[in-house]
């Protein structure tokens, strides 16, 4: 597997990996363990990436808390862009 993108902001939220052979998308464990958590396919309107407009191309990593919100990191398999998707506000 090779690193597709990485940034130090947002507690490593921007790290994701893609296997060039099989296309597997995974995200490193937030606890720092050597585990890749697979991304999952989204359905309905959530499956379409808002920046490029491609349909059924969004994949989402496991949820994490950030700035009092529950979020997911999404990756577009068509254009390769990534973004944080806010799911809901988390009670303090």
Secondary structure, 3 states (H helix, E strand, C coil): CEEEECCCCCCCCCCEEECCCCCCEEEECCCCCCCEEECEECCHHHHCCCCCCCCCCEEECCCEEECCEEEEEEEECCCCCEEEEEEEECCC
